[in-house]
Amino acid sequence: MSGMEEMLTLYSLDTDGIALVHYCPTNNQPRMRAIPQKDASKELTFQFQGATNLPDLAVGHEHQLVITFEDKDHIAEQWTWRKNGKDTKMTYHFVRKSAN
């Protein structure tokens, strides 16, 4: 996102689910996990599992991610930032770049 520091999210298969680690510019690394549902293949909801370098849950951190597969060329990510028990949601929309 323009004006924000770089961040990185890594995804990996984890038994019956998908795990992620988010490397945040706030210098903590939330871990989340989603279990894909057969009847809801258009959406993945990643739930907070813990974080490294997070001294207290009141400290600001990414707490949830919902990925919506809108169609073959569009996805949306809705991140939930939690600080002092208050949630703020931010949505990013991504479009596959055409090969032309």
C-alpha positions in Angstrom: 0.0 0.0 0.0 1.3 3.4 -0.9 2.9 5.2 2.1 3.2 2.1 4.2 6.4 0.2 5.0 6.9 -3.1 3.2 5.5 -6.3 4.7 5.5 -9.9 3.7 3.1 -12.8 4.3 4.2 -16.4 3.8 1.7 -19.3 3.3 2.3 -23.0 3.8 0.3 -26.2 3.8 -0.4 -27.4 7.4 -2.0 -30.9 7.6 -5.7 -30.1 6.9 -5.2 -26.4 6.6 -3.1 -23.5 5.5 -0.8 -21.6 7.9 0.6 -18.1 7.4 3.2 -15.9 9.1 2.9 -12.2 8.5 6.1 -10.2 8.8 4.8 -6.8 9.9 6.5 -3.4 9.9 5.5 -3.1 13.6 8.2 -5.8 14.2 5.9 -8.6 15.3 5.1 -11.8 13.4 1.5 -13.0 13.7 0.8 -16.6 12.9 -2.7 -17.6 11.6 -4.4 -20.7 10.3 -7.3 -21.4 8.0 -9.1 -24.7 7.3 -10.7 -24.6 3.9 -14.4 -25.6 3.9 -15.7 -27.6 0.9 -18.9 -25.7 0.7 -17.2 -22.3 0.9 -14.4 -22.5 -1.6 -14.6 -18.8 -2.4 -13.4 -17.7 1.0 -10.6 -18.5 3.5 -10.6 -17.2 7.0 -7.3 -17.2 8.9 -7.6 -17.1 12.6 -4.9 -15.8 15.0 -2.8 -18.5 16.6 -0.1 -16.4 18.3 2.8 -14.2 17.4 6.5 -13.8 17.9 7.9 -10.6 19.3 4.4 -9.6 20.7 4.9 -8.9 24.4 1.1 -8.5 25.1 -2.1 -9.0 23.1 -3.0 -5.3 23.7 -0.1 -4.3 21.4 -1.2 -3.6 17.8 -1.0 -6.7 15.5 -2.8 -8.3 12.6 -5.4 -10.6 14.1 -7.4 -12.0 11.3 -7.3 -12.3 7.5 -10.2 -13.2 5.2 -9.4 -13.9 1.6 -12.3 -13.8 -0.9 -11.8 -15.3 -4.3 -14.2 -13.1 -6.3 -13.4 -14.7 -9.7 -10.4 -16.1 -11.5 -8.9 -12.6 -11.9 -9.9 -10.8 -8.6 -9.3 -11.5 -4.9 -9.9 -9.3 -1.9 -8.0 -9.5 1.4 -9.7 -8.1 4.5 -7.1 -7.7 7.4 -8.2 -7.1 10.9 -5.8 -5.0 13.0 -6.3 -5.4 16.8 -4.9 -2.9 19.3 -6.1 -2.6 22.9 -9.0 -4.9 22.1 -10.3 -2.7 19.3 -10.5 -4.0 15.8 -9.9 -2.0 12.6 -10.5 -3.6 9.2 -8.7 -2.8 6.0 -9.5 -4.3 2.6 -7.1 -4.7 -0.3 -8.3 -5.6 -3.8 -6.0 -7.4 -6.2 -6.4 -7.9 -10.0 -4.5 -10.4 -12.1 -2.5 -8.5 -14.7 -3.4 -9.6 -18.2 -0.7 -11.3 -20.3 -1.2 -8.8 -23.2 
